[in-house]
Amino acid sequence: MLDFNHRTTIADKINQFIDAGIVSERVKQEKRNYLGASRLGVACDRALQYEYVDAAKDEEKDFNGRILRIFAIGHVLEDLAAAWLRAGGFDLFTTRRNDPQGGQFGFSVARGRLQGHVDGIINAAPAELNLRFPMLWECKSLKASSWKDTVKRGVAASKPIYAAQIATYQAYMESQIPGLSANAALFTAINKDTAELHHELVPFDSALAQRMSDRAVKVITVSEAGELLPRITNDPEHFECNFCAWRERCWSANHAA
C-alpha cells in the first residue's frame, strides 16, 4: 500500500503509483551477471567491483522511479537521434528495442564475464562528409551544462567514461566487424533541454582500450578470489565518494581498504 496524507496532491498520488510500477518491473528483470564494458571507465576500482558483484547499494542511492524514468527517456532520445541521422542520409544499423527477435550489436568475452552492447554501426553517410566505414556509433543524452562542457572540451576530457567505452567497443567488436577500429567512431550527444545535437569523431585509442581490458581482467580475477580492490582515495569525503552508490558500505569498518 502506498502512503498518502492529507497534503498529498493528485499529481503526487499518480506519480507514486507510476514509480511503484516502474520499480516493480525493474525488480522482475534478470540481474546482470557480467561486467559491463560501458562501465570500465568508472574512476574507482572498488566501485566498479561492487557493480560487477551486484553488491547492495546504500538505501538512499538505489534506483528509484524518477531515476528509472530518466534512463527510459535517454533510450527514447537515442532512438530519435538514430532516426534523425537516417533522415540525414546515414546508413545506420541499431538495436530494435521492441523486437523480441532482435538483439544488440555486442560482444561477450571471458566466458561471458565481460560484455558490451553498442548503440549502432554506420556503414555509409553523405559523401561530402568524407567519413570512413564501418564506423561505431555511440549516443548519450545529457543535461545542458554537461552537454556544453562536452562540446567545449571534447568527450575524452569531459566524459572519460564514455571515451573508455568507445575505445573498448572498437577493440572488441573488430573481430565481428573488420575495420571498425581503423576508423573513427561517431559520438552523438543530445542536449535534453534544447534538443541541440553535438557530433564528434573519436579516433581509436588502442592504449586506452588495452588499459580498460586489463582493468576488466583485474576486477573479475580479484572478485572471484574473494578479495577487495582498493578505493580511489583514503578520504571518505572525496568528491567521487560523495556520489558513490556504495559509500556507506565501502567505508564501514568491516569493509576497510
N, C-alpha and C positions, 0 to 999 in steps of 0.2 A: 504494500500500500504506500502511495506517495503521501508526503506530509504537507498539508495545506494549513494556512492560518487565515485569520480574517483580513490580513493585509495582502494576501496573495492575489495578484491580478489574474484575469483570464489568460493573458499572454504567458505569465509565469506557469500557470497550470498546464496549458497546452505544451509549452516547451519542456516541462518536466516529463510529460508522457512521451514526447518525441525522443528526448535524450535517453530516457529509460529504455525505450525500444531499440535505439541505436546501440547502446552499450550491451544490451541483451544479445543482439545479433552478433556483435563482435566476440562476445564470450563463447558463442557457439562455433565460431570459426576455428579451424585446426591451427594449433600453435606452430609457429616456425621452429624447426629443429635444426637449423643450419645458421651459419654466419653469413649475413647479407653483405655482398660485396659493396653495396651502396653506402655502407656504414664504416668502411675501413679507414676513412679519413677522420674519424672521431678523435679528438685531441688526446683523451686519456685512455691508456691501455686497459685499466681496470674497468672503466665504464663500458668499453667495448666487450670485455669479458663478461660482465654482468648481463649485457644484452644477449650475448651468444648463449649463455646457460639459462636464459629466461629467469633470472633472479627476480624476486618480487620487488616491485618499485615501492618507494616511500608512498604512503597512502595518498598524500595530497598531490603527488606528482604523477599518479596513474592517469591513464587516458579517461577523460570524461566526455559527455555528449558533445560539448562545444568543440573540443579538440578533434573529435572524430568527424564533426561536420566540416571543420577546416580541411582535413585530409580529403574528404569527399569532394569538396569544391575544387581542390587542387587537381584531382583526377579529371573533373569535367573541363576545367580550363586547359588541361593538357590535350584533351580530345579536340577542343575548339582550335587550339594552336595548330594541331595536325591538319585539321580541315582547312584552315587559312593558308597553310603552306601549300597544300594540294591545289587550292584555288589559285595560288601564285605560280603554279607550274612545276612544283616539286613532285617527283615520283617517290612517295614516302610510304613505307610499309610499317604498320604499327600493330599493336595488340588489339584484337577485337574483344573489348572488355565484357560485352554481354553475350558473347558466343560461347556456349559450353564446349563446342568442338574446337575452339581456338586456343591459343596459348601465347605467351610472350616469347619474343626472341630472348634467348638467355643461355646460360652455361651452368654446369654443375661439375665440380671437381672435388678431389679429396674424398671420394666415396660419398659425395653429396653433402659434405660438411661445409663447403663454401659454394654459394650460388649467387647468381646475379641475373637480373631481368632488365633488358634495355628498353628504352621508350620507343625506338624506331631505327630503321635503316633507310637511308636515302640513296636511291640508285640513279637519279637524274635530277637536273634543275635547269632553269633557263641558261642558255649557253653564254649570255652576257656576263654571268657571274664567275665564269672560269673556275668552277669547282671541280674537284676530282672525286670519283666514286669507286667503290661504295663508301658511304660516309655514315658514321654513327650519329644519331640524333638523341640529345637529352634535353628535357624541358622541365623547368621549375616555375612555380608561381610564387611571387614574393610581394611583401608589403612595400609601399612606396619608398620608405627610407632604405630598406635593404636592396631594392631594385636599383635605386640611384647609385648606391655605393658600388654595386656590381658593374654598372655601366661605366662609372668613373675609374675604377681600379682594375677591372677585369676579373674573370671568375677565379683564376689561380690565386690572386691576392685577396679578393673579397670573400670567396667561398671555397677555401681549400678542400673541404669535404667533398664538394661537387667535382673539383678538379681531380681528386683521387679516384672518385667513382668513374669518371670518364676514362682516365688512363687505364684503370683496371679492366674496364669493359673492352676497351680497344685491344688490350693484350689477350684476354681470354676468349674473345669472340673471333680472333684471327683465324683459328683453325676451322671454324664454321664458315666464315666469310673472308676468304683470302683477299688481302689488300686493304682490309679495314684499318689496320694500324699504320699503313703507309700514308693514309690521307687524314687531314684534319677532321675532327668531329665538329658538328654544329651544335652549339649550346644556345637554347632559346630560353629567355626569361620573360615572364609576363608580369607586368605591374598590376596587381589585383585591384588597386584603387583607381587606375586611369585607363587600363587596357592597353597601355603602351607596350611595345614589344622590343626586346633587345636580342640581337643575334650576334654570336661571337664564334669565330673559328678557333678551335683548340687543337694545336698540333699534338701528336702522340708524344708523351713524356715517358720514355722507357724506364728511366731511373726511378721515377715516382711509382710506376706500375710494379717494378721489382720490390721496392720498399713495402708497398701495400701487400704484395703476395707474401713476402717474408713475415710481415706482421700477422697476416691471417694464419700462417703456419704456427707462429708463436702462440697466438691466442688459443687455437684449437689444441695444440700439444700441451700447454700448461693447464688448460681447463680439464682435459682428460686425465691429467696426472693428479688432479685434485689440489693443485696449488693456486696461489693468488698472485696476480700480476701487480706491480707497483702502481701507485697513484701518479698522477701528473705533478703533484705538489705535496709538500708537507704542511701546507697551510690550509686548514679547514674552511677559511674564509676566502680562499682563492675564487676568482670570478667564475671559473669553469665549474667549481663545486657547487656554487650557489644555484646553478641551473640544472644540476645533475639529478636524474630521477632516482638515484641510489645514494644520495648524500648521507642520509642518516645511517643506512646500512653500512656504508663504507667506513664511516668514522666512528662506528660503535666499537667498544672495547674488544669484542670477540672477532672483529674483522680488521685488526690492526695491520699496518703495512709490514 
